[in-house]
Amino acid sequence: MDIELLREYCLKKPSTTEEFPFDENTLVFKVLNKMFVIAPLNKWEKGEASITLKCNPDYTIELREQYESVFPGPYVSNKHWNTIAIYRRELHPKFILKLIDHSYEMVVKGMTKKMRESLNSE
């Protein structure tokens, strides 16, 4: 998976935007201003591609126990977020896309009814 595939995949999701809210290296994809993917571009440039994704707390633990490439991420709640070391190539790209879908769905699930309805109207 390369950064352009990640970008195209995320931006196809309803009401998704891309921003650099923290610094010029940290690309963040948001749905209605709520983060669902964090991608540190400086790591991608070094060949250490990773993303941080929102996750169901039980699934968070399950993924960490099952895969070495999944671990707690910096600067986020370790209960609700996992970092995925893409560069290790342990996880199939299609599985990574499913984890991105899960992250998006978790963020949408936590929104108000009004926000979810605005997504459905697109």
Protein Blocks (a to p, Z undefined) as FASTA:
>chain_A
ZZklmmmmmmmpghiacddfkbmmlccddeehiafbdcdfklmmnopaccdddddfklmm
mmmmmpmkbccdehiafklpccddfknomacfklmmmmmmmmmmmmmmmpcfklmmmmmm
ZZ
